[in-house]
């Protein structure tokens, strides 16, 4: 479910009503396979389900790559991870889907309507819960999917996590500003301190984590712009340190940022950090700066303020709470939500100069991070 493209219901629109006695709901399955950021954006809805049905086991169906961001979440009793390699064989796939369906869920919530999810929902119909009818809930489905669901609802437009949670309205559940949740251990935070120390970042310095990469040109601010911004900010505040993050195959892009900065204040992570290592480092930062991708949602989930540069993306992915902001050039064609620019250029990003972003960056830093320390 994409909040940029999903139509919204009018506030007074009629909704189906689902009466599920919380005392009788034993198991719930939430389906959100990908992407990593979208899985995090489903955690507020999972938390709301936990509050509504405190005695139920909540299971999550997701892809293996997203498991690290929900590991240790106390709202989730069990994770069913789709492994594309392990489940490549059709027989292995069917066995996996059957194993999930056999839990006899009272309630299944589908946030994506992808083929793998549809298999689970179709098989779940043959394994009804012992105490009553099974509820299969999703957003409005096309005709070829509609038979899988007992109830569908038009989602509300707006912040992505709110749009997901709005699917739960027939259950009497409403989003009240809940942020994504990621649970780090004290040991993981201590490990982040060690990683930062290896990069020369420690007490007395202000950490800014930087995510300069994206696989789509229409959502990636130029690396040279990130570098120039870091250099100008460090010239104003010598205590600033920028840690440039990168994933597999993205090291050249990260190095381009540091080269453009030409400043010891801007350092590239020496290796690809695991998702949880990256999250712990972001948790130690005063601010996270980057494009519209998973790290910005991780930052929200660990309580770190964000400043996001937007190209084709709308503000529906920006958490509407204090400490989080996005910045765009403001062309008439923004936001187009396209992966390839229909006009044949990415001026929405290339023409947004670092000098324009600098005041917003410094303002976010002056706002601070509340009670959290900027760097351990």
Helices and strands as residue ranges (DSSP letters): E 27-31, H 36-41, H 43-52, E 57-63, G 64-66, H 67-70, E 78-82, H 90-101, E 107-110, H 115-124, E 135-139, G 146-148, E 151-153, H 160-165, G 166-171, H 186-198, E 206-211, G 217-219, H 223-236, E 240-245, H 251-261, E 266-268, H 275-283, E 287-290, H 294-301, E 306-309, G 315-317, E 324-327, H 347-350, H 354-367
